[in-house]
Amino acid sequence: MTRVEKVWDRFAIKAALGRKGLTLTGVAEEAGLDPAACRKGLSGMSRPGAQAVADALEEPFSELFPGLYLNRRRDKNKHNQKSARRDSAKISSAVDKRAGAA
């Protein structure tokens, strides 16, 4: 018999909470968070809310939300690279304007 790996999506998470008699708002309030934190956590907008859900379900955070919450440091570096390219383009256009005026 093959073992079926559980796939967690927002519907499965809500259902698992419901089977335990919990609600997203209740979990958030129990954790001392804003009532909407767990709802936001399911969509990737509140890591503390997502952590509260994982704690309530007694499941590893990385299993419930694989890839949804990435290391922010890595994301920050990507953002800096984009802004650096954008800034360098602005500098070159300013240099072009000065060259044309001379």
C-alpha positions, 0 to 999 in steps of 0.5 A: 500500500502506498503512502499518500502524502498530505498536501496542505492548501488553504482549504485543507488548512481551514478544514483541519482547523474546523475539525479541531473546532477552531477558527482562523479568528479564534486562533489569531486572538488566542495567539494575541494577534490581530483577528485577521492575522491568520487569514492573512497568513494563509495568503502569505501576508502575515508570517506570525498569523501563519505560525499561529495556524501551524502551532494550532494544528501542531504541524511543522511550519515548513510543511504547511507553508512550503515556499510561501514564506521565503527567507526575506534576506534573499528577497531583499538582495533581489530587490536591491539588485533591481533598484541598483540597475534602475538607479544606474540607468537614471545616472546614465540618462542624467549624464547623457543630458549633460553631454547634450547640453555641453 
